[in-house]
Amino acid sequence: MPPFAAGAREAVLRVLDSGWVTTGPECAAFEAELSAYLGQPYVVTVASCTQAIELSLRALRLDPGAPVLTPSLTFSGAVAAIVHAGYRPVLVDVDETTLTPNPRTVAAAAHRAGRPAAMVSCDLGGYPVDHAALAEAAGLPYRRMVVDAAHGPGGDVGRTRAATAPYATCLSFYATKNLPIGEGGAVATHDGELAGWLRTARLHGMTRDAWRRYLPGGSWRYEVEEIGYKANLTDLQAAIGRAQLLELPGWQDRRAQLVARYDRHLSGSGLDGLVTLPRRHPGHAWHLYQLLVPRRDEVSAGLGDAQIGTSVHFIPVHRLRGYRALLGPDELAAVPVTDAVADRLLSLPLYPGLPDAAVDRVVERLAHLLTSTLA
């Protein structure tokens, strides 16, 4: 269950009592508060991070079928966004130490693509990627860089000066994320033209949303200059998000404490050579605590037998049936490091409410499995 701020319940009741539950003043306030938190001049809320990525890509108005770089080691929704926007995904391999693309793997993918039109980069697990370096390696202007920062809120992801920020930083408020609402997403940007287009496109392309039409002095008249989408956040969701945002710094402090405890115990557990720990980096959001372990499926099952839940982030997109035929043999063979780490990835429990004793128990059970049962 995601953590909910003490003020979340009151926020929901406030919106219900207001008589206005869909996109309106709470969304506007949430966007302003996110903008201040991220240090970005514009934030536009949408229904999901996947839609944030798709709309940001559509706003680039690339040629149909244009090649767009993306890691295969990502959630499939990011690649679906490329496909639904009408473009062609070109897979980028990852660095084994960060589980994210590096300039060398990006340059190789760009060469294979011929001339990539854009890139969807990913801050997997909350690791703060140098997106400017990746754009340079791809031969792309920085305004063609869309960042999937679903795992990023709470870290330095998106919290950069506007002049050095990507074209679009896409956030997720899904129930398991660092800033959980239940569902929802947003685009943070320094590009006012993009922000204006998103505000219209997210709600059918209407020139006036319902809130503005029903304000005193408003008019029922509206126009649709360009056919849009149904991708808006509601005031109910935004009100929860506003309450959650106040708690985010404390939740992030707790995540950092838990990560330090995992690191300390695992580093001294005699598992050197058996377990690869996550790469630390200033500004890491620590959405995930990902290990590379041998015989991952058996380890996961053994932890499950002890009532310890684990997960895998993620099944590489090129291993999913729905994408294999779409990608073709060249793409399937282009990510050897991704294939090498995919069968060893394991995410241990990490959330603000996790007790210290639970971390100790996870490490104790993991060490037992790796040194005895699976030795």
Summary of the structure (lengths in Angstrom):
residues: 375
radius of gyration: 21.3
end to end distance: 34.6
largest distance: 74.2
contacts: 1309
relative contact order: 0.16
helix: 45%
strand: 14%
